[in-house]
Amino acid sequence: MGRVKLSEEEKTVVKEVMDELGISGGRIKMLVEAVGVRTGFDKKKMRVAVKRALVGGEPTVKKK
């Protein structure tokens, strides 16, 4: 999985989510960007998904 090209608005959302959660770092930023693409850059969904990813929780997608 490579880097995702983001618009300026999307970059701003990624930075805001990282600041709200108090996290930093290159790998974390790549994680937040990837989560943003999956969630349509919805801040609330992004925060939940990033927290789950960082603590090793189950993915939010339900299995059939």
HTML snippet that shows the backbone in 3Dmol.js (N, CA, C, O; Angstrom):
<script src="https://3Dmol.org/build/3Dmol-min.js"></script>
<div id="view" style="width:600px;height:400px;position:relative"></div>
<script>
const pdb = `
ATOM      1  N   MET A   1       0.848  -1.179   0.000  1.00  0.00           N
ATOM      2  CA  MET A   1       0.000   0.000   0.000  1.00  0.00           C
ATOM      3  C   MET A   1       0.887   1.233   0.000  1.00  0.00           C
ATOM      4  O   MET A   1       1.734   1.387   0.880  1.00  0.00           O
ATOM      5  N   GLY A   2       0.702   2.104  -0.970  1.00  0.00           N
ATOM      6  CA  GLY A   2       1.520   3.309  -1.068  1.00  0.00           C
ATOM      7  C   GLY A   2       0.844   4.511  -0.449  1.00  0.00           C
ATOM      8  O   GLY A   2      -0.275   4.434   0.058  1.00  0.00           O
ATOM      9  N   ARG A   3       1.548   5.616  -0.502  1.00  0.00           N
ATOM     10  CA  ARG A   3       1.000   6.865   0.023  1.00  0.00           C
ATOM     11  C   ARG A   3      -0.205   7.284  -0.802  1.00  0.00           C
ATOM     12  O   ARG A   3      -0.271   7.031  -2.005  1.00  0.00           O
ATOM     13  N   VAL A   4      -1.133   7.914  -0.153  1.00  0.00           N
ATOM     14  CA  VAL A   4      -2.355   8.373  -0.795  1.00  0.00           C
ATOM     15  C   VAL A   4      -2.220   9.865  -1.061  1.00  0.00           C
ATOM     16  O   VAL A   4      -1.791  10.616  -0.185  1.00  0.00           O
ATOM     17  N   LYS A   5      -2.585  10.301  -2.268  1.00  0.00           N
ATOM     18  CA  LYS A   5      -2.574  11.727  -2.591  1.00  0.00           C
ATOM     19  C   LYS A   5      -3.812  12.363  -1.972  1.00  0.00           C
ATOM     20  O   LYS A   5      -4.936  11.949  -2.256  1.00  0.00           O
ATOM     21  N   LEU A   6      -3.604  13.377  -1.121  1.00  0.00           N
ATOM     22  CA  LEU A   6      -4.713  14.024  -0.437  1.00  0.00           C
ATOM     23  C   LEU A   6      -4.842  15.475  -0.861  1.00  0.00           C
ATOM     24  O   LEU A   6      -3.855  16.128  -1.196  1.00  0.00           O
ATOM     25  N   SER A   7      -6.070  15.970  -0.842  1.00  0.00           N
ATOM     26  CA  SER A   7      -6.299  17.390  -1.104  1.00  0.00           C
ATOM     27  C   SER A   7      -5.935  18.180   0.157  1.00  0.00           C
ATOM     28  O   SER A   7      -5.685  17.595   1.211  1.00  0.00           O
ATOM     29  N   GLU A   8      -5.908  19.489   0.043  1.00  0.00           N
ATOM     30  CA  GLU A   8      -5.565  20.334   1.192  1.00  0.00           C
ATOM     31  C   GLU A   8      -6.586  20.173   2.316  1.00  0.00           C
ATOM     32  O   GLU A   8      -6.214  20.155   3.490  1.00  0.00           O
ATOM     33  N   GLU A   9      -7.878  20.054   1.968  1.00  0.00           N
ATOM     34  CA  GLU A   9      -8.916  19.883   2.987  1.00  0.00           C
ATOM     35  C   GLU A   9      -8.724  18.565   3.731  1.00  0.00           C
ATOM     36  O   GLU A   9      -8.875  18.503   4.952  1.00  0.00           O
ATOM     37  N   GLU A  10      -8.392  17.517   2.989  1.00  0.00           N
ATOM     38  CA  GLU A  10      -8.183  16.208   3.609  1.00  0.00           C
ATOM     39  C   GLU A  10      -6.953  16.222   4.509  1.00  0.00           C
ATOM     40  O   GLU A  10      -6.967  15.619   5.582  1.00  0.00           O
ATOM     41  N   LYS A  11      -5.896  16.898   4.087  1.00  0.00           N
ATOM     42  CA  LYS A  11      -4.702  17.021   4.926  1.00  0.00           C
ATOM     43  C   LYS A  11      -5.027  17.746   6.219  1.00  0.00           C
ATOM     44  O   LYS A  11      -4.515  17.393   7.281  1.00  0.00           O
ATOM     45  N   THR A  12      -5.881  18.765   6.130  1.00  0.00           N
ATOM     46  CA  THR A  12      -6.281  19.514   7.318  1.00  0.00           C
ATOM     47  C   THR A  12      -7.054  18.624   8.280  1.00  0.00           C
ATOM     48  O   THR A  12      -6.833  18.682   9.490  1.00  0.00           O
ATOM     49  N   VAL A  13      -7.954  17.806   7.762  1.00  0.00           N
ATOM     50  CA  VAL A  13      -8.733  16.891   8.603  1.00  0.00           C
ATOM     51  C   VAL A  13      -7.805  15.891   9.287  1.00  0.00           C
ATOM     52  O   VAL A  13      -7.972  15.607  10.473  1.00  0.00           O
ATOM     53  N   VAL A  14      -6.832  15.357   8.555  1.00  0.00           N
ATOM     54  CA  VAL A  14      -5.874  14.403   9.127  1.00  0.00           C
ATOM     55  C   VAL A  14      -5.110  15.060  10.272  1.00  0.00           C
ATOM     56  O   VAL A  14      -4.948  14.460  11.334  1.00  0.00           O
ATOM     57  N   LYS A  15      -4.643  16.280  10.065  1.00  0.00           N
ATOM     58  CA  LYS A  15      -3.893  16.994  11.105  1.00  0.00           C
ATOM     59  C   LYS A  15      -4.767  17.259  12.327  1.00  0.00           C
ATOM     60  O   LYS A  15      -4.310  17.097  13.458  1.00  0.00           O
ATOM     61  N   GLU A  16      -6.017  17.663  12.113  1.00  0.00           N
ATOM     62  CA  GLU A  16      -6.932  17.935  13.223  1.00  0.00           C
ATOM     63  C   GLU A  16      -7.195  16.676  14.046  1.00  0.00           C
ATOM     64  O   GLU A  16      -7.204  16.732  15.275  1.00  0.00           O
ATOM     65  N   VAL A  17      -7.408  15.547  13.381  1.00  0.00           N
ATOM     66  CA  VAL A  17      -7.666  14.290  14.093  1.00  0.00           C
ATOM     67  C   VAL A  17      -6.436  13.892  14.903  1.00  0.00           C
ATOM     68  O   VAL A  17      -6.562  13.466  16.051  1.00  0.00           O
ATOM     69  N   MET A  18      -5.250  14.026  14.315  1.00  0.00           N
ATOM     70  CA  MET A  18      -4.023  13.684  15.035  1.00  0.00           C
ATOM     71  C   MET A  18      -3.837  14.590  16.246  1.00  0.00           C
ATOM     72  O   MET A  18      -3.422  14.124  17.307  1.00  0.00           O
ATOM     73  N   ASP A  19      -4.140  15.877  16.102  1.00  0.00           N
ATOM     74  CA  ASP A  19      -4.018  16.809  17.224  1.00  0.00           C
ATOM     75  C   ASP A  19      -5.029  16.491  18.323  1.00  0.00           C
ATOM     76  O   ASP A  19      -4.693  16.534  19.506  1.00  0.00           O
ATOM     77  N   GLU A  20      -6.268  16.171  17.937  1.00  0.00           N
ATOM     78  CA  GLU A  20      -7.304  15.843  18.914  1.00  0.00           C
ATOM     79  C   GLU A  20      -6.937  14.606  19.721  1.00  0.00           C
ATOM     80  O   GLU A  20      -7.200  14.542  20.922  1.00  0.00           O
ATOM     81  N   LEU A  21      -6.333  13.627  19.065  1.00  0.00           N
ATOM     82  CA  LEU A  21      -5.955  12.389  19.745  1.00  0.00           C
ATOM     83  C   LEU A  21      -4.601  12.495  20.434  1.00  0.00           C
ATOM     84  O   LEU A  21      -4.230  11.617  21.213  1.00  0.00           O
ATOM     85  N   GLY A  22      -3.865  13.563  20.154  1.00  0.00           N
ATOM     86  CA  GLY A  22      -2.559  13.754  20.783  1.00  0.00           C
ATOM     87  C   GLY A  22      -1.517  12.772  20.287  1.00  0.00           C
ATOM     88  O   GLY A  22      -0.667  12.331  21.061  1.00  0.00           O
ATOM     89  N   ILE A  23      -1.567  12.422  19.012  1.00  0.00           N
ATOM     90  CA  ILE A  23      -0.613  11.474  18.452  1.00  0.00           C
ATOM     91  C   ILE A  23       0.203  12.152  17.361  1.00  0.00           C
ATOM     92  O   ILE A  23      -0.232  13.130  16.753  1.00  0.00           O
ATOM     93  N   SER A  24       1.392  11.613  17.126  1.00  0.00           N
ATOM     94  CA  SER A  24       2.250  12.159  16.081  1.00  0.00           C
ATOM     95  C   SER A  24       3.121  11.045  15.529  1.00  0.00           C
ATOM     96  O   SER A  24       3.189   9.953  16.094  1.00  0.00           O
ATOM     97  N   GLY A  25       3.782  11.331  14.425  1.00  0.00           N
ATOM     98  CA  GLY A  25       4.684  10.361  13.819  1.00  0.00           C
ATOM     99  C   GLY A  25       4.277  10.030  12.399  1.00  0.00           C
ATOM    100  O   GLY A  25       3.107  10.134  12.030  1.00  0.00           O
ATOM    101  N   GLY A  26       5.256   9.632  11.611  1.00  0.00           N
ATOM    102  CA  GLY A  26       5.029   9.353  10.202  1.00  0.00           C
ATOM    103  C   GLY A  26       4.141   8.153   9.949  1.00  0.00           C
ATOM    104  O   GLY A  26       3.235   8.210   9.117  1.00  0.00           O
ATOM    105  N   ARG A  27       4.398   7.060  10.665  1.00  0.00           N
ATOM    106  CA  ARG A  27       3.588   5.851  10.450  1.00  0.00           C
ATOM    107  C   ARG A  27       2.159   6.062  10.929  1.00  0.00           C
ATOM    108  O   ARG A  27       1.210   5.569  10.319  1.00  0.00           O
ATOM    109  N   ILE A  28       2.014   6.799  12.026  1.00  0.00           N
ATOM    110  CA  ILE A  28       0.677   7.101  12.533  1.00  0.00           C
ATOM    111  C   ILE A  28      -0.071   7.963  11.527  1.00  0.00           C
ATOM    112  O   ILE A  28      -1.266   7.771  11.302  1.00  0.00           O
ATOM    113  N   LYS A  29       0.639   8.918  10.919  1.00  0.00           N
ATOM    114  CA  LYS A  29       0.008   9.795   9.929  1.00  0.00           C
ATOM    115  C   LYS A  29      -0.470   8.979   8.733  1.00  0.00           C
ATOM    116  O   LYS A  29      -1.559   9.221   8.212  1.00  0.00           O
ATOM    117  N   MET A  30       0.333   8.020   8.297  1.00  0.00           N
ATOM    118  CA  MET A  30      -0.076   7.163   7.179  1.00  0.00           C
ATOM    119  C   MET A  30      -1.313   6.344   7.553  1.00  0.00           C
ATOM    120  O   MET A  30      -2.200   6.138   6.724  1.00  0.00           O
ATOM    121  N   LEU A  31      -1.369   5.880   8.802  1.00  0.00           N
ATOM    122  CA  LEU A  31      -2.532   5.142   9.285  1.00  0.00           C
ATOM    123  C   LEU A  31      -3.774   6.030   9.258  1.00  0.00           C
ATOM    124  O   LEU A  31      -4.830   5.615   8.780  1.00  0.00           O
ATOM    125  N   VAL A  32      -3.643   7.252   9.773  1.00  0.00           N
ATOM    126  CA  VAL A  32      -4.783   8.172   9.821  1.00  0.00           C
ATOM    127  C   VAL A  32      -5.248   8.512   8.405  1.00  0.00           C
ATOM    128  O   VAL A  32      -6.449   8.600   8.151  1.00  0.00           O
ATOM    129  N   GLU A  33      -4.304   8.702   7.484  1.00  0.00           N
ATOM    130  CA  GLU A  33      -4.669   8.985   6.094  1.00  0.00           C
ATOM    131  C   GLU A  33      -5.442   7.814   5.489  1.00  0.00           C
ATOM    132  O   GLU A  33      -6.455   8.018   4.820  1.00  0.00           O
ATOM    133  N   ALA A  34      -4.970   6.595   5.723  1.00  0.00           N
ATOM    134  CA  ALA A  34      -5.640   5.414   5.176  1.00  0.00           C
ATOM    135  C   ALA A  34      -7.039   5.254   5.769  1.00  0.00           C
ATOM    136  O   ALA A  34      -7.988   4.922   5.059  1.00  0.00           O
ATOM    137  N   VAL A  35      -7.158   5.492   7.071  1.00  0.00           N
ATOM    138  CA  VAL A  35      -8.464   5.421   7.723  1.00  0.00           C
ATOM    139  C   VAL A  35      -9.381   6.502   7.165  1.00  0.00           C
ATOM    140  O   VAL A  35     -10.574   6.271   6.969  1.00  0.00           O
ATOM    141  N   GLY A  36      -8.825   7.676   6.910  1.00  0.00           N
ATOM    142  CA  GLY A  36      -9.611   8.771   6.344  1.00  0.00           C
ATOM    143  C   GLY A  36     -10.196   8.421   4.993  1.00  0.00           C
ATOM    144  O   GLY A  36     -11.356   8.726   4.713  1.00  0.00           O
ATOM    145  N   VAL A  37      -9.403   7.787   4.164  1.00  0.00           N
ATOM    146  CA  VAL A  37      -9.887   7.381   2.840  1.00  0.00           C
ATOM    147  C   VAL A  37     -11.034   6.381   2.989  1.00  0.00           C
ATOM    148  O   VAL A  37     -12.034   6.474   2.278  1.00  0.00           O
ATOM    149  N   ARG A  38     -10.893   5.424   3.913  1.00  0.00           N
ATOM    150  CA  ARG A  38     -11.935   4.411   4.122  1.00  0.00           C
ATOM    151  C   ARG A  38     -13.224   4.995   4.685  1.00  0.00           C
ATOM    152  O   ARG A  38     -14.314   4.524   4.361  1.00  0.00           O
ATOM    153  N   THR A  39     -13.103   6.030   5.536  1.00  0.00           N
ATOM    154  CA  THR A  39     -14.281   6.578   6.214  1.00  0.00           C
ATOM    155  C   THR A  39     -14.821   7.828   5.548  1.00  0.00           C
ATOM    156  O   THR A  39     -15.770   8.428   6.052  1.00  0.00           O
ATOM    157  N   GLY A  40     -14.249   8.231   4.439  1.00  0.00           N
ATOM    158  CA  GLY A  40     -14.721   9.432   3.760  1.00  0.00           C
ATOM    159  C   GLY A  40     -14.363  10.703   4.504  1.00  0.00           C
ATOM    160  O   GLY A  40     -15.032  11.725   4.345  1.00  0.00           O
ATOM    161  N   PHE A  41     -13.322  10.654   5.312  1.00  0.00           N
ATOM    162  CA  PHE A  41     -12.815  11.785   6.089  1.00  0.00           C
ATOM    163  C   PHE A  41     -13.863  12.359   7.041  1.00  0.00           C
ATOM    164  O   PHE A  41     -13.927  13.569   7.255  1.00  0.00           O
ATOM    165  N   ASP A  42     -14.684  11.471   7.609  1.00  0.00           N
ATOM    166  CA  ASP A  42     -15.623  11.841   8.667  1.00  0.00           C
ATOM    167  C   ASP A  42     -14.837  11.796   9.981  1.00  0.00           C
ATOM    168  O   ASP A  42     -14.374  10.733  10.394  1.00  0.00           O
ATOM    169  N   LYS A  43     -14.690  12.956  10.639  1.00  0.00           N
ATOM    170  CA  LYS A  43     -13.822  13.047  11.821  1.00  0.00           C
ATOM    171  C   LYS A  43     -14.199  12.060  12.918  1.00  0.00           C
ATOM    172  O   LYS A  43     -13.324  11.418  13.499  1.00  0.00           O
ATOM    173  N   LYS A  44     -15.489  11.933  13.207  1.00  0.00           N
ATOM    174  CA  LYS A  44     -15.918  11.051  14.288  1.00  0.00           C
ATOM    175  C   LYS A  44     -15.560   9.595  13.983  1.00  0.00           C
ATOM    176  O   LYS A  44     -15.022   8.892  14.839  1.00  0.00           O
ATOM    177  N   LYS A  45     -15.859   9.149  12.770  1.00  0.00           N
ATOM    178  CA  LYS A  45     -15.538   7.776  12.376  1.00  0.00           C
ATOM    179  C   LYS A  45     -14.032   7.560  12.356  1.00  0.00           C
ATOM    180  O   LYS A  45     -13.549   6.488  12.720  1.00  0.00           O
ATOM    181  N   MET A  46     -13.286   8.585  11.929  1.00  0.00           N
ATOM    182  CA  MET A  46     -11.825   8.469  11.881  1.00  0.00           C
ATOM    183  C   MET A  46     -11.250   8.291  13.277  1.00  0.00           C
ATOM    184  O   MET A  46     -10.386   7.439  13.487  1.00  0.00           O
ATOM    185  N   ARG A  47     -11.724   9.091  14.241  1.00  0.00           N
ATOM    186  CA  ARG A  47     -11.205   8.983  15.610  1.00  0.00           C
ATOM    187  C   ARG A  47     -11.429   7.588  16.170  1.00  0.00           C
ATOM    188  O   ARG A  47     -10.526   7.002  16.767  1.00  0.00           O
ATOM    189  N   VAL A  48     -12.634   7.054  15.978  1.00  0.00           N
ATOM    190  CA  VAL A  48     -12.954   5.724  16.497  1.00  0.00           C
ATOM    191  C   VAL A  48     -12.077   4.666  15.836  1.00  0.00           C
ATOM    192  O   VAL A  48     -11.525   3.802  16.518  1.00  0.00           O
ATOM    193  N   ALA A  49     -11.945   4.729  14.511  1.00  0.00           N
ATOM    194  CA  ALA A  49     -11.168   3.720  13.785  1.00  0.00           C
ATOM    195  C   ALA A  49      -9.686   3.782  14.145  1.00  0.00           C
ATOM    196  O   ALA A  49      -9.038   2.744  14.277  1.00  0.00           O
ATOM    197  N   VAL A  50      -9.145   4.989  14.306  1.00  0.00           N
ATOM    198  CA  VAL A  50      -7.727   5.126  14.659  1.00  0.00           C
ATOM    199  C   VAL A  50      -7.490   4.602  16.067  1.00  0.00           C
ATOM    200  O   VAL A  50      -6.505   3.903  16.305  1.00  0.00           O
ATOM    201  N   LYS A  51      -8.369   4.926  16.997  1.00  0.00           N
ATOM    202  CA  LYS A  51      -8.220   4.415  18.366  1.00  0.00           C
ATOM    203  C   LYS A  51      -8.241   2.891  18.370  1.00  0.00           C
ATOM    204  O   LYS A  51      -7.423   2.255  19.035  1.00  0.00           O
ATOM    205  N   ARG A  52      -9.180   2.308  17.624  1.00  0.00           N
ATOM    206  CA  ARG A  52      -9.260   0.846  17.561  1.00  0.00           C
ATOM    207  C   ARG A  52      -7.996   0.244  16.960  1.00  0.00           C
ATOM    208  O   ARG A  52      -7.503  -0.782  17.429  1.00  0.00           O
ATOM    209  N   ALA A  53      -7.481   0.886  15.924  1.00  0.00           N
ATOM    210  CA  ALA A  53      -6.274   0.367  15.273  1.00  0.00           C
ATOM    211  C   ALA A  53      -5.077   0.435  16.217  1.00  0.00           C
ATOM    212  O   ALA A  53      -4.248  -0.474  16.238  1.00  0.00           O
ATOM    213  N   LEU A  54      -4.987   1.504  16.993  1.00  0.00           N
ATOM    214  CA  LEU A  54      -3.830   1.680  17.866  1.00  0.00           C
ATOM    215  C   LEU A  54      -3.856   0.748  19.068  1.00  0.00           C
ATOM    216  O   LEU A  54      -2.798   0.371  19.571  1.00  0.00           O
ATOM    217  N   VAL A  55      -5.043   0.368  19.542  1.00  0.00           N
ATOM    218  CA  VAL A  55      -5.115  -0.542  20.680  1.00  0.00           C
ATOM    219  C   VAL A  55      -5.305  -1.989  20.243  1.00  0.00           C
ATOM    220  O   VAL A  55      -5.363  -2.887  21.083  1.00  0.00           O
ATOM    221  N   GLY A  56      -5.404  -2.224  18.932  1.00  0.00           N
ATOM    222  CA  GLY A  56      -5.507  -3.587  18.428  1.00  0.00           C
ATOM    223  C   GLY A  56      -6.897  -4.166  18.523  1.00  0.00           C
ATOM    224  O   GLY A  56      -7.055  -5.381  18.641  1.00  0.00           O
ATOM    225  N   GLY A  57      -7.912  -3.315  18.475  1.00  0.00           N
ATOM    226  CA  GLY A  57      -9.290  -3.791  18.554  1.00  0.00           C
ATOM    227  C   GLY A  57      -9.744  -4.426  17.264  1.00  0.00           C
ATOM    228  O   GLY A  57      -9.034  -4.420  16.258  1.00  0.00           O
ATOM    229  N   GLU A  58     -10.921  -4.966  17.311  1.00  0.00           N
ATOM    230  CA  GLU A  58     -11.515  -5.584  16.132  1.00  0.00           C
ATOM    231  C   GLU A  58     -11.891  -4.511  15.123  1.00  0.00           C
ATOM    232  O   GLU A  58     -12.249  -3.400  15.515  1.00  0.00           O
ATOM    233  N   PRO A  59     -11.820  -4.815  13.838  1.00  0.00           N
ATOM    234  CA  PRO A  59     -12.250  -3.842  12.828  1.00  0.00           C
ATOM    235  C   PRO A  59     -13.744  -3.584  12.936  1.00  0.00           C
ATOM    236  O   PRO A  59     -14.494  -4.430  13.424  1.00  0.00           O
ATOM    237  N   THR A  60     -14.173  -2.412  12.480  1.00  0.00           N
ATOM    238  CA  THR A  60     -15.577  -2.033  12.610  1.00  0.00           C
ATOM    239  C   THR A  60     -16.457  -2.688  11.562  1.00  0.00           C
ATOM    240  O   THR A  60     -17.681  -2.588  11.646  1.00  0.00           O
ATOM    241  N   VAL A  61     -15.870  -3.357  10.574  1.00  0.00           N
ATOM    242  CA  VAL A  61     -16.648  -4.023   9.532  1.00  0.00           C
ATOM    243  C   VAL A  61     -17.148  -5.354  10.077  1.00  0.00           C
ATOM    244  O   VAL A  61     -16.372  -6.159  10.592  1.00  0.00           O
ATOM    245  N   LYS A  62     -18.449  -5.574   9.958  1.00  0.00           N
ATOM    246  CA  LYS A  62     -19.030  -6.818  10.468  1.00  0.00           C
ATOM    247  C   LYS A  62     -18.756  -7.964   9.509  1.00  0.00           C
ATOM    248  O   LYS A  62     -18.813  -7.800   8.291  1.00  0.00           O
ATOM    249  N   LYS A  63     -18.459  -9.122  10.073  1.00  0.00           N
ATOM    250  CA  LYS A  63     -18.224 -10.313   9.260  1.00  0.00           C
ATOM    251  C   LYS A  63     -19.547 -10.990   8.975  1.00  0.00           C
ATOM    252  O   LYS A  63     -20.473 -10.930   9.783  1.00  0.00           O
ATOM    253  N   LYS A  64     -19.634 -11.638   7.814  1.00  0.00           N
ATOM    254  CA  LYS A  64     -20.865 -12.343   7.437  1.00  0.00           C
ATOM    255  C   LYS A  64     -20.894 -13.717   8.019  1.00  0.00           C
ATOM    256  O   LYS A  64     -21.855 -14.456   7.807  1.00  0.00           O
TER     257      LYS A  64
END
`;
const viewer = $3Dmol.createViewer("view");
viewer.addModel(pdb, "pdb");
viewer.setStyle({}, {cartoon: {color: "spectrum"}});
viewer.zoomTo();
viewer.render();
</script>
